[in-house]
């Protein structure tokens, strides 16, 4: 497991970055975030990049970021919510251990309403938050579950990390 990346997947606002940082610290690993890598590479917030280019161009950059961290190894990686949409990304996730942070639609709506952070988490559909969350989960839930080696239920970052450590110990 030491050379394998641990990937965190799930929809926006499920806690991939918060949990990933705590998990990385707990495991003595470095943390990487594909969205942050894209922001650094493009010099723009995600919403600005998507507005100037389009979602498909963003997905290209997201795939490049995933390829970059996949070649590094030994990391805890917070992945953009749409990383599972491309087959080549799902193949890269399968080379590591993938943790799906499963959060109820109601909790996602609550979090996004409280802290929309639209520059980092732009709307995918332009719909109201509750409608968008429902639609995005309907599109992606099966992909998240298919990619997941471990499904983690919602809780505080510390609670989720405890779940993750227990499940990782069972795998290895």
N, C-alpha and C positions, 0 to 999 in steps of 0.2 A: 504494500500500500504506500510505502514511503515515496515512490516515484510517481504514483498515480495522482492526478489532480482530483480534487473533490469539487464537483460542480453543484451549485445551487440554482435551481430553476423555479419558475412560477411567475404569475402575473405581476404587473407593476404594483408596488406598495405591499407586497407579501412579506417583505423583510429580508430579502436576499443580502443586501449590503450590511445591514445591522447584524444579522445572524452570522454572516460570513466573516466579518471582522472578529467577532467574539470567538467563533469556532477556530479560525486561524490562530488566534492567540493561544487558545486552549491546547491546540495540537502542535504549537511551535512551528507553524508554517507562515509563509507570506500570503497576503490576500491580494487578489486582483479583481477588478470589476470591468467587464467588457464595455459597459456604457461609458465609464470613465476613460477607458483606453480610446474609444471613439472620439470623445470630446477632446482629448489631448491630440489625437491624430488630425482632426479636422480644424481645431482651433475654434470650434463653435459648440454652443449648447445643442442638444439633440433637436429640440423644437426648431431652432434656427436652421440647422442643417437640413432637416426634413422639408421645411418651408422653401429653402433655396434649391433643393434637389428633388427629392421625393422619398417615399418610404422604401422603395426598391433599392435606391442608392444607399440609404441608411442600412438596409439589411446586408448589402455588400460589405460595408464597413464593419458591421457587427460580425459577419463571418470571418473577415480578416483578423479582427481582434481575438476571436475564439481560436483561430489557427495559431496565432501568436502565443497565447497562453498554453495551448495544448502542446506546443513544442517545448515549453519551459519545463513542465512537470513539477510535481510536489507542491502545488499551490492549492489554496482554497479559492474558488472562482465564483463570483456573483455574476450570473449571466443575464443579459437583457431578456425581458419577458417574451419576446418573439423569436428567440434563438432556436426554439424547437420547430419553427415553421419550415426550415430547410433541411432536406435529407442529409446533406453533407455535414451540417452542424450536429444532427442527431447521431451521425456516425462518430464524430469526434467526442461527443458526450459519452458514448458507449465505451470509449477507451479508458475512461476514468470511472469514478464512482459518482453517481448523480443522485442528489437529494432534492425532492420536490417539496417545497414549502406550501402545503395546501391550506388555504385560508377561505373561509366562507365568503360568498358574495357580499353578504351584509357587512362583514367586517372590512372587506376591501373598500366598499362604498364609504363606510365611516372614516377609514384612514385617508382616502383620497379627498373626501370632503373637508377633512380637518387640515390636511397638508397636501394640496394638489401638486406643488412643485412642477408647474407646467413646463418650465424650461428643460427640466431633466426628464419629465414624464409627460410628454405631450399626448393629447387626445389622439386615439387611433381612428375614431369614427366620426367625431364631431357631435356625437349624441350626448344626452344627459349622462352623468356618471353612472347611475344605476343601470341604465340601458346598455351602456358601453361595457360595463363589467359583465353583465349577463351574456351579451353577445360574444365577447372575447373568450370568456370561459367556455361557452358552448363550442367555439371553434378550436380551442387549444387544450381543454382538459384531457381528452384522450391522448394527445401527444405528450403532455406532461407525465401522465401515468405510464405511458409506454416507455418513456425514457428513464423513469425513476427506478433506481435500485432500492431506494428508501423513500417512503412518504412520511413527512413530518407534519404533525397537526399544529394548529395555531397556538400561540402562547407568547410569553415574553421571550426576548432573545435568549436569555439565560436558560429558560425552560426548554426552548427548542434545541439549544446547544446540548443540553443534557440528554435529550432524546437522541440527537444525532450521534453523540459519543457512544451511548449504549448500543445503538444499531450498528455503528461502524465496528465496534468490538465484536459483535455477533458475526459480522461478515468476515472479519480477519482474525 
